[in-house]
C-alpha cells in the first residue's frame, strides 16, 4: 500500500461528503502520515550536521502552502482521494498541444473544448505558457516565471477560466513544471548576476574552470551541435554556470535546501491554478555529482519523492508525470523503489514502447518489440504509463543494444538503417522525416517529423499514390489503436488526429531553423477540421476512425490500467498480440499486423483463449462478427483487431 492508498483508508469516513469535511483536520492527518517519510528523505539530502535548522523551515512552510490552496480545489482533492486511481481509468484520453499553434491563445483554446469533446479527449497537455526570453527559449522550457502567463497567450485570469471550464466538463489539464533549470532571465538568475551570493548558490556557479572541467570528464553533451559543453561563462557575474541543456538555461542547485523549498512553493502555486497533472520536466538531471553522468542518481529519486510527499500533503488530488526519456531499467525507478515504491511519480512516459513501435514500422518485424517488452521490469500497481507515438520532441532510438544483437542485428548498423529509413536516405522508404542532433562520433541521431509524414501520407499525397495513402492511413490508425489499448493513458499529439503533415515554415525563422523538432510542431489545420463531416479525405478517415476507437476504449472497462496486460507471441514475425484481461468474459485480445502483406494466425490459439464462439469472432473495431472459414485468420496489412469474448 502506497501513501495515497493509506490516506484514502485513513480518511474513508470523510470522503463521501467532502464539501462538509473538516479540511484542516484532514491536512493534519496527511501531514502526520507522511511526516516520517518526508523527514527521512529531507535529511538524506540535507543532513542537519551540515545545514542547520532547514527541516523546521519546511515544517513551517507546508501549512502556509496549504492555506493558499483554494477551497474548491481542496474539496476536489478529497474527491480524487476517494477515486484514488482516477488517472488510470479507461476513460482517460489525452492530447498534447502548443496553445498558440492550436488556436492562438488560452481564450482561443477554451473555445475549442467542444472539439476535444467530439473526439473524446479529456486530458489536455498544454506546452509552457509562462513568461520566457523573447529569443531562444527552448519552446518555453527556459522559464522566467512558473505561474505568470506570457502575454502572447493571454493572462493568468484566462488560465484560471480555462481550468474552471475544464473542471465543469470533467476534463483535466496537464502543465509542465520545469524543475531542473530556469532561464538566465529568472529573478534568481538576475540577482546572482548582480552579485548576490545567496542566489549564486541557487545555481552551480564557479569562479574558474577547475570544477567545471572535472564535471566535463563524465557529463555527456545533450545538444552537441547547438550547445556543446555543460558550462557557460557569464560576464556579468564573472563566473562559470552549469548549463546542461542550453547556455540560457541555468541548472538549479538542489544541494541547497532553500532551492527545494522555493521550488516546492512554485510547484504548489502551479497546482493552485487548477492543474491536475504536473509534468516534471528533465527530472533525471536534478542531482549533480562529480565523477558521474549526473543522471538518474539516487539523490534525484529522493528529491522527486520528497516533492511528491510534500505535494500530497498539500494537494493530494494532483499527480506527477515523470519526463524521463531513459532506459527501461531506469524509467521504472521513477515510480519509486523500496520505501518509495508507488510514492515517487504516478505516471511516466512509455518511451520504450514508442521507439519500438517505430522500429517495427520500419522493419515490419515485431521480435525486437517483444524482446524489449518481455524484459521490461514490472511497474507498481499505483503507477501508469503515458503511451504515445510521438510528442513535441524528437524520436530517440533508445533500445538496449544486447536485445538488438540477440535478434541477430548489429546495433550500430541497425540504428543507421532506422535513421536512413525515416530521414529520407532510402528512396524506397515512404517516410519523410528529418534528422536531429546527429553525432558523427558514434552515429547516434534522433528522428523528427509528424506522424503522418513519417508513416508515408506526405509522400503518398505528393505522388498521388492511392495505395501508399491507404497504407499510411492504416499505419496511423494501427499505431493509435495500440496506444489506446495498451495499459495507460493514450496521448495524441495535436494534428495527428487529422493526419497533419510536416511543417517546413520553421526553416524561415532564424530562432528555429537549427532545430528540426519544429517540423513536427505544426499549426492546427482548422480548415481541414471544418470539412471533417462534409468530404471524404484521408484526413477525415483518420479523424472519424480514431474517434470511433476512442469511443470503444472509453466504453471498455478492461482497458483501465490495473497491470492487466499480457503479451502473447505468435509464429508470425509480423504480428503483435496483447491481451487486456481481468479473467472474465469482458477481456479483449489486441492483434495487429506490421507487414504490408496479409499475415495469418492459427485460430486454435484464439479458441483456447475463449475468443471463438460458434465459429465467429467479435471485433470491437469493426463492430461486427467475423466468420471463420478455415483454421487460419487473415490479418490485412496494418490492420488492428480488438477481439472481445462477450
N, C-alpha and C positions, 0 to 999 in steps of 0.2 A: 504493500500500500504506500503510495507516494503522499506527499504533504497535501496536495489538493484533495485527494480522496479522504484523508484524515480530517481536513477542515469540513468537508461535506458531512462526514459522520458526526463530528462533534456539534455541528450546528443544525443537524437534521430537523429538529423540532421547531426551528425558527424559519425554515426555508419555504414553507407552504404559504406564508403570508408575509413576504419580505417588506412590503410597504409599512407594516406596523412593527417590524423588528427593532430591537434596540441596537442601532448600528454601531455605536461606540463600544458597547459590550462585546459585539462580535469582532470588532477590530482588536480589542484587548485579548480576546481568546485566540485569534490568529497570531498575534504577536507573541504571546506566551508559548504557543505551539511551535512556532518557528525559531524562537529565540536561541535555543542551544545550537541549532544548525547555523544560524546567522553568526553567532559568536565564534564558532569553530572555524567557519570559512573566513571571517574577517581577520581573526588572529593568525590564521595560516598565511595570510598575505601581508598583514601589518602587525608584527609582534610588538606587544606593548613595551618590550625592553628597548626597542629602537625608536618607537614613535609613541610618545606619551599622550594619554587621555583622548585618543581618537575614537575608540569604541563608544565611550559615553556620549560623544557628539552625535554618533549615528543613532543611538537610542533616543536622543532628544529630537533628532530630525524626523524620524518615522511618524510620530503623532502629528507633527506640524504638517507633513505632507498629506496625511490623511484628512486633516481639517480642510485642506484646499480642494479635495475631490468633491465635485458636485453631487448633491444628494441623489439625483435621478440615476447617476452612474453607480453610486453605492448600492442602490436598490437593484440595478441591473446586474451588478457583481453577484448578488445573492441568487438571482435567477440563474445565472450561469453556473454558480456553485452547485445548485440543485441538479442542473443538467450538465454534469461535470465534464462529459465528453462531447459537448456540443460541436466542437470543431472537427470531430471525426465522423460526422453524420454523412449519409449518402446524399443528403440534400445540399451539401456544400459544393459549390462550383465557382471557381474564381476567374477573374480577368485582370491582367496587368496592363497598365497604360501610362503614357505621359499625358498629363492633363491638357497641355497646350496642343499636343498633336491629336488628341481625341476630339475636343471641342472647345478650344480657345482658353477657357479659364474654369474656375470652380463653379461659377454660376452656370456656365455652358455645360459642364459635366452633370450638374444637378438636373438640367432639362432632359438629359438622356437616360435617366433612370428607367423610363418605360422600355427603352431598347434592351437594357440588361434584363428586365423582367420578361420581355418577349423571348429572349434567347434562353433564359433560365439561370442566369448568373446572379449570385447573391453575395459574393465576396469581391470587393474591388480593391486592387492594389494600385494606388497611385504613386508614381515616382516622385522624388522630392519636389516640394513646392515652397520650401522655406527659402529665405534670402541666401544668396550666393554671390561670388565675384562675378562681375559683368563679362569678363573674358572667358578664359578656360576655367571650367569649374567641374569637370568630370560628370556632366549631366546632372548637376545639382548635388553631387556627393562630396563636394567641398562646401561645407556649411558655414554660413555666417551667423546663423541662429537655428535653434532646434524647434522653435514654435512660431516665430514671426513669418508670415506668409509674404513671399515676394510679390510685389505689386503687379507683375505681369500675370499672376494667377488670381488676383483679387485681394481679399483681406482675410484676417482671422475670423471675422464675422461670417464671411462666406463659407469658410471651412466648417465653422460651428453649425451653420444652417444645413450644409451638406450632411454632416454626421447625424443631425437631428432627423432629416428627411429619410436617410437610410435606415435609422432605427425604427421609424414609423412603418417602414416596408419590410421589417425583419431582415434587413440586409446588413452586411458587415463591411468595415473599412480596414484596410491594412496600409500602414505607412512605415517608412524607414527611420531607424534610429542609427545615425552614423556614429557608431560607438568607438571606432578606432582612432579617428582623427577629426580635426576641424580644418577650416580653411585658414590661410595666413591673414585673413581679414577678421577673424573671430575676435571678440573683445579680449579674450585671454591672450591671444597672439599679439594683438596690438599693445597690450600692457607689457608683455615680455619684450617686444621690440623697443619699447620706451625705457627699458632698463629695470623694470620691476622684477626682482629676483624671485619673488613668490610665484609669479606666473611663468617665469623661465623654468621653474621646477614643475610646471604643469605639462611640459613637453620634455623631450630628450634633447637638451642643448649642451654644447661643449665649446670651450674656448679655443681648442685646437683639434688637429686630426688624429690624435693618439687613440682615443677610444673609438671614434668613428671607423678608423682603419681596422681596428681589432674586430668590430662588428662585421665589417665588409667581408672578412675572410669566410664567414659562414652564412651571411644573408644572401638569398637569391635575388635576382632582379625581376620585379613584377612586370614592368613595361620596359624591356631593354632597348627598344627602338626609340621611344619618345621620352623616357625618363630613366636614364641609366644611373646606377648607383642608388644608395639609400639615404644620402645626406645632402643638404643644400646649405651653402654659406649665406647667411643673412647679413647684409652690410649694415642695416640699421642697428642690429643687436651686436654685430661683430662676433657672432658665434655660429657654429655649425648646428643645424637642427635636423633631426631624423625625419625623412620624408619618403617612406617606403613606396607609396603609390605615385605621387606627383610632387613636384617641388612646391606647389601651393597647398598641399595637404600635409599638415603637421601632425605627427603621431603623438597621441596623448600618453603621458607618463603615469600609468596606473600603479606604479610603485609608491606614488604619493596618495595617501588615503583621502586627501581633500579632493583630488580629481574624481575618485569614485563617488564621494558624497555629492559633489556638484553635478556629476553626470547622472546620478540617481534622481536628483531634483529635476534635471532636464527630462529624464525618462518619464517621470510621473506627470510633469506638465504636458508632455505629448499625449499621454494616455488620457489626461483630463479633457482633451479636446474631443473625446468621443471615439478614439481609435480602439479597435477591438483586437487586432493582431499587429504586433510590432516586430518588424524585421530588423534583427541585429545584423548590421552590415559589417562585413570583414572581421567577424569576431574571432577567427582563427589567429589573428595577428595581435591580439590585445596585450600579451605579455612579452617583453623583450628580455633576452638573456644572452650574454656573451657566450660564444662557442656553440650556439645552436642556430637553427634557421628561424628561430623566434616565431614558429607557427605550431599551433595545436599543443602548446605546453600545458602541463598540469595546472599551473597557476592561472592560465587563461580559463580553464574549465571551472576552477574555484571561483574566479571572478564572475563568470557568467551565472553560476549557481547563486552567488551572493546577490547579484542583481535580481534574479528570479525570486529568491526567497523574500527579499525586501519588497519587491513589487507585489508579490502575492499577499503580503500583509496589508498593503495599502489599497490595491486594486486587483482582487482575486479573479475578476472576470476577464482580465486581459491576458492573452497568451503570447509567447515569444517564438519567433521563427529564426532558426539558425541559418544565416547565409554563409555557409562554409563549403566551398566547392573543393573538396579534398577527397582523398582515397576512401573507399567504402569502410575500411577498418577504422579510419579516423572520424568519418561523419557520424557513425553510430554512437560515438562517445559524447556527442553534443546533446543526446537525450539524457545523459548522466550515467555514471557508473558508481557502484558501491553505495555509500550513503546518499549519493547524488542521483541515483537511478530514478528516472521519472521526475527529477527535481531540477533539471537544468533547462533545456528548451523543450517546448511542447511539440514543435513542428520543425522539420528540416527539409531542405531541397533534396530530391532524389536525383542528383546529378548523374549518378551511375546509370540509372535506367535511361535517362535522357540520352547520354552519349552512346549507350549500347543500342538504342533504337536506331540512331543514325548510322551506326556501324552495320546493322542488319539490313537497312535500306540499301546501302552501297554494295554489300557483299551478297545480298539475297539469302544469307545464311543466318541461322539462329544459334549455332553451337557456342559462340563466344558470349552471347546473351545469356544462355543457360549456365554456362561455366561460371560467369561472374555472379549471377543472381543466386545460384545454389550455394555459393560460398560466402554470401553476404551475411554478416552477423545479424542475429535477430534483434529487433528493437523492442523496447519496453511497451507493454500494452497501453500505457498512457500517452505514448508519442504517436505521431503520424507524419506522413510524407506530404510534401508538395510535389505532385507529379506533373511534368511539363515536357513539351517537345522543344521549346525554345523560350528564351526570355529576352530582355533588353540587351543582354550581354552576348558574348561570343559562345560558340560551342567548342568546349575543350575535349581533348581525347584522353581523358584520364583513366585509361584502362590499366589493369595490373599486367605488367609485361609477362609474368610467368604464365598467365592464362592464355595470352596470345601464342606463346611458344607451345603450350600444351595442346592447342588445337592445330598445331602444325604450321604456324606462320612465323615469319621473322618480325619482331616488334618494330624495328626501325623501318623496314620496307612496308609494313602494313600501315603505319601512320602516314608514310609518304603517299601510299595509294589513296588513303582517305582524303588527304589534302588535295591530291590531284583530282580525285573524283568530284569533290564538292566545289573546288575553286577553279574550274574551267581549264584544267590541264589535260583533260581527256576528251577528244572530240565526240566519242560515243556516249559520254555521260549526259543525262538530261539536266543535271544540276547547274545552277548559275549563281554560285556563291563567291565570296571573296576571302582572301587570307588575312589573318590578323596576328600581329606580333610574331612573325616568323623569326626563328632564331637559327641562322645557318650553322652555328657551332654544334648544335645537337639535333637539328632537323625538326624541332618542336614548332608547332604552329597551331593556330586556332581558326575556326571557321565562322564566317558571318554571312547573313542572308536571311530573307524572310522564309518562312516555312514553304510557301507556295513556290518561290523561285528555286529553293533547294530541292524541291520534290518534282520539278520539271514543268510546272504550269507556265512559267515565263517563256521557256523555250518552245513549249507546245503551242502557245498563242502566237509567238513570233513566226513560227514555221507553218501555222495554220494546220497543225498535225492533230487530227481528231483522236487518233489512238493514243498519242502522247498526252493529250489533255485528259482523256478518260483515265489513263493510268495515274496521272498526277492527282486528280480528284480522289481516286480510290486510296492513294497513299496518304493524302491529307486526312481523310476520314478514318482510315485504319489507325494511324498514329494517335489521333484524338480519341478514338474508341478505346485504345489501350490505356491511356492515362485516365479516362473516365471510369474504367472498370478495375484498374489496379488499386490496391489499398492505399487510400489517402485522399487529399484534396486535389482535384484536377485544376490546373491553372492555364488558361488560354491567354496567349498574347494578343492584344487588341489588333484587329486586322486579319489575323489568321482565320477567324470565323467567316470571312468573306473572301479568302484567297488573295489577299493583298500582295502585290509583287514588290521587289526591291525598289527602294527609293534612292536614286543616284544624285539627288539635289545637294547632298552634303558635300559633294566634291567642289561646289561653288562657294562654300563657306570656309573662310580662312581659319576659323576656330575649330572646324570639324573635319576638314578634308584629310587629316592624317589619321583619323580614327574610323576605320571601316565598319565599326559596330553601328554607325548611324545609317548604314544601308538597310538595316532591319529595324529601323525606328520610324516607320512612315506615318504620314498624316492619315487619320481615319477617313475613308472614302465614303462620305455621306451621299454622294450621287449614286454610287452603287447600292447603298443601303436603301435609298428611296425606290429602287426598282426591284427589290427582293421579292415582292408579291405580284410583280407585273410581267416580268420577262424571264425566260429560261436561259440561263448562262451558267458556266462553271461556278461562278461566284454564288449564284442563287442555289445551285445544287449543294454546294458546301454548307451554306448557312442553314438551309432547311433540314438537311440530313443531320447536321451537328445539333440543331435544336431538338430533333427527334431523339437522338442519342442521349442528350441531357435530360429530357423528359423521362425516358426509360430509366436512367440512372436514379433520378430523384424519386421514382416510384418502385425501386427495387431495394428493400432494406438490407439484403445481404451485401450490398456494395458499401455499407458503413464499415469503417476500418476497426475490426476487432481482432487484428492479427489472424485473419481468417483466409489468407491467400495460400494456395498450394500450387506449386509448379509441376506440370506434367510433361515429360519428354515423349516425343513420338519418333518413329523411324525416319520421317522426312526431315532433312536438314533445313527445310524452308518454313516449317510450321512452328508457331509459338502457341502454347496452350497453357492457360492458367485456370484455376477454379477458385471461385469465391464461395465458401461453404460454411454453413452452420450445421451440417449434417442433418439437413431437412429437405423437404420437397421444394424448398424455395432457393436451393443452390443454383448457381449459374456457372456454366463452363464457357470460357472465352477461347475462341480459336481464330487464328489469323494466319494468312499466307504471305510471306515476304518475297515471293517469287512472282515474276511476270508471266509465269505459266501456271496452268491448272495443276494442283497437287491433290493427293488423295490420302485419306486416313482410314484405317480399318474400323468398321463400325462395331466390331466385337468389344473394343475398349469403351465405346460410348454406351453399349448395352450394359456392360459390367458396372459402369458408374451410375446407371439409372436414368440416362437421358433419352432412351428409346422406348416409346410406348406405342404398341400396335403398328410397328414398322414405320413410325414417324418421329421426327424431331420437332421441337417447338423452338423457333428462333425469335427472340425478342426484337432483333433489329428488323427483320422482315415483317414481324407482326403476324406471322402465319406458320403453319406446319410445313416441314419438308418431308416428302415421302421418299423413303429409301427404296431404291430399285435394285440394289445389289449389296454386297458386303463391303463396299467402299463408298465413302462420302467425298464428293468432289468439292474442293475449295478453290474458288476462282482467284485470279491474280489480285493480291492486296485486298482480299475480302475479309470481313470481320463477321464472326458469328457469336452471338450471346445465347447459348442454349440453356433453356430452363427445364427443370424437371416437372414443374407444375403445369 
